[in-house]
Amino acid sequence: MPTRHYAATLAILLLTGILTGCASSGAFNTATVTNVELSESNYEVVATNVQGEASAGYLLGLSLSASRQVRTLALARVSGSEQLYGDALEQLWTQFEEQHGDAEGRNLALTNVRYDTSSLNLILYTQPTLTVRADVVEFTD
């Protein structure tokens, strides 16, 4: 009889862990579109292929990456944050400022923005990664 009690307790704990685990889709879908006319000489390309990257680590899970989306279903996050897109963009701007000076007060825009995703799946651990690459233009007038 005690064995049945332990098995039932273990099953309840496992089911609770699965139902309260972590899920993330890393997708950045937006309907905001800004059109800028770049036919005049009122801008300068100040940086090309600037990149930022963000990862998160999860226990007992699985990550699937396709195009610019990463989907993760796991029991617990052990590293990184849930905001891979925001973290990658923050790192992109940090890299830009290290090489090209402060961005504050400048008329800068990201162009040719590209997203790459990858997933590392091991038996007990999964790690989704999102990389954002872009060129930076500065408007002069």
C-alpha positions in Angstrom: 0.0 0.0 0.0 2.8 2.6 0.8 4.2 2.0 -2.7 0.9 3.0 -4.2 0.9 6.2 -2.1 4.4 7.2 -3.3 3.6 6.5 -6.9 0.4 8.6 -6.7 2.4 11.5 -5.0 5.1 11.3 -7.6 2.5 11.3 -10.4 0.8 14.4 -8.9 4.1 16.2 -8.5 5.1 15.4 -12.1 1.8 16.6 -13.5 2.0 19.8 -11.4 5.5 20.5 -12.8 4.3 19.9 -16.4 1.3 22.2 -16.0 3.2 25.0 -14.3 6.3 24.9 -16.5 7.7 27.6 -18.8 6.5 28.2 -22.3 7.8 30.9 -24.7 7.4 31.6 -28.3 10.2 34.2 -28.9 8.1 35.5 -31.9 8.1 39.2 -32.7 5.2 39.8 -34.9 4.3 43.4 -35.5 1.9 45.4 -37.6 3.8 48.7 -37.3 5.4 49.8 -40.6 7.4 53.0 -41.1 8.4 54.1 -44.6 11.4 56.4 -44.9 12.5 57.8 -48.3 16.2 57.1 -48.8 16.5 58.5 -52.3 18.0 61.8 -51.2 21.4 62.3 -49.7 20.1 63.1 -46.3 21.5 60.1 -44.6 24.7 58.2 -44.1 25.3 54.5 -43.4 27.3 54.5 -40.2 27.4 50.8 -39.4 26.8 47.6 -41.3 26.0 44.1 -39.9 25.8 45.2 -36.2 24.4 42.3 -34.2 23.0 41.3 -30.9 22.3 37.9 -29.5 20.3 36.5 -26.6 19.8 33.0 -25.2 17.9 31.4 -22.4 18.5 28.0 -20.8 15.7 25.6 -19.7 15.5 22.3 -17.9 13.4 19.4 -19.1 12.2 21.0 -22.3 12.3 21.3 -26.0 13.0 24.3 -28.3 12.0 24.5 -31.9 13.3 27.3 -34.1 12.0 28.3 -37.5 12.9 31.5 -39.3 12.7 34.3 -36.8 10.6 32.4 -34.2 11.7 30.2 -31.4 9.2 28.2 -29.4 10.1 26.6 -26.1 8.2 24.3 -23.8 10.1 23.5 -20.6 9.8 22.8 -16.9 12.0 25.7 -15.6 14.1 28.5 -17.0 17.6 28.4 -15.4 19.4 31.2 -17.3 18.6 34.2 -19.6 15.3 36.0 -19.8 12.0 35.5 -21.5 12.5 38.6 -23.6 15.0 37.3 -26.2 14.1 39.9 -28.8 14.5 42.8 -26.4 17.7 41.5 -25.0 19.2 40.9 -28.5 18.3 44.5 -29.6 19.8 45.9 -26.4 23.0 44.1 -27.1 22.9 45.3 -30.7 22.8 48.9 -29.6 25.5 48.3 -27.0 27.8 46.9 -29.7 27.0 49.9 -32.0 27.9 52.4 -29.2 31.2 50.6 -28.4 32.3 51.0 -32.0 30.5 54.3 -33.1 29.9 56.4 -30.0 26.8 57.3 -28.1 23.4 56.8 -29.8 21.6 59.3 -27.6 20.5 62.4 -29.4 21.4 61.1 -32.8 18.8 60.5 -35.6 19.5 56.8 -36.1 17.5 54.0 -37.6 18.0 50.3 -38.1 17.7 49.1 -41.7 18.0 45.6 -43.3 17.0 44.0 -40.0 17.5 40.2 -40.1 16.6 37.6 -37.5 18.2 34.2 -37.0 17.2 31.6 -34.5 18.8 28.4 -33.3 18.0 25.8 -30.6 20.3 23.5 -28.7 18.3 20.4 -27.5 19.9 18.0 -25.1 18.0 15.3 -23.1 17.7 17.4 -19.9 18.5 20.9 -21.2 17.4 23.2 -24.0 18.7 26.6 -25.1 17.0 28.8 -27.7 19.1 31.6 -29.2 17.9 34.7 -31.1 20.3 36.8 -33.2 19.3 40.2 -34.6 21.5 41.8 -37.3 21.0 45.2 -38.9 22.6 48.2 -40.6 22.5 51.6 -38.9 21.8 54.8 -40.9 22.0 58.3 -39.5 19.9 61.1 -40.9 21.8 64.3 -41.4 19.0 66.8 -42.2 
